[in-house]
């Protein structure tokens, strides 16, 4: 927030920009006036969006993924090519099974 502007002026500034832009776009017949009005509308939207996004990020910090294996996904082991995988054990035949 700007330190020299009172909060009662600072908070409605994006709405004032957009409202002034709408009035300028609708009332001025000159092309430059309409372009200026559209620029004021877009400036109000950008300022409003940036404030909303900043406040949302400050209000609620990101939650960490604590599910199983999250640490391995974020920081995989360095020597993956040197790891020897275990071979699957052969299945034992049960006495009841017969070869077909």
N, C-alpha and C positions, 0 to 999 in steps of 0.2 A: 504494500500500500504506500502511496505517496505520503510523505510526512507532513507536507505543508498544506494539504487539502483536507478539510474536515470530512469526517466519515459520511455525513448527511449529503455531501456533494459527490464524494467518491463512489459510493455504492450505485446511485442511479445513472452514472455517466453513460454506460452502454445503451441504456434505454433512451437517454436524451439524444445520443448520436443517431440512433435508429429513427426516433420520432422526427427529429430535425430533417433527416434524409427523406423520410416519407413526405413531409410537408414541402420540402424543396422540389421533390420529383413531381408532385401533383400540381403545385402552383406555378412553377417557373416554366415558361414556354421556350426558353433558350436552351439549346442543346448542351451547352456547358453547365447550366444550372441542373439539368436532369442527370448528367453524368456525375456532378458533384453530389447530388442527392443519393444516387446509387452507391457512390463511394462511402458516404456517411452511413448508409444502411449496412454495408458490408463491414465497415470498421466497428460499428456497434456489435454486430454478430461475432466478429473475431474476438473482441475484448470480452464479451460475455462468455464465449466458449472457453477462452484461456483461463478466466477466473473459475469457471465451473470445474474444469479439468484439474486445476491446481488444488482447489479446495477438496475435491473428491479424493485425490491422491494423498493429501495431508491428513484427511479424516480417518481413513482406513488403510493401514499399511498392508502390503502384500503378504499373504499367508504362504508359508513354506509347504512344499509337497512332502508330507511325512509318510507317504505310502511306502510299501515294501519295495526296495530297489531304487528309490529315488536318488540316493547318494551315488549309486553305480551309474545311473543315467546321466547325472550331472558331472561326475568325476570318474570316468571309466579307468580301469587299471591300465598302467602304462605299457606293460609287456604282454599284450594279448596274444601275440604270435608265438610266444614261448610257452604258453600254457598247454599242457597235454590233456586232452579230453579222455575221460574214462570210456572204455568200450562197453557196450551193453552186454550183460550176462546172458548166455543162452538159456532159453526156457527148458526146464526139465519136463520130461514126459511123465505123465501120471500113469500108474499101473492100469487104470481102467481104459485109457485111450489105446486104441489099436490103429495100426497103420492101415490106411485105406488103399 
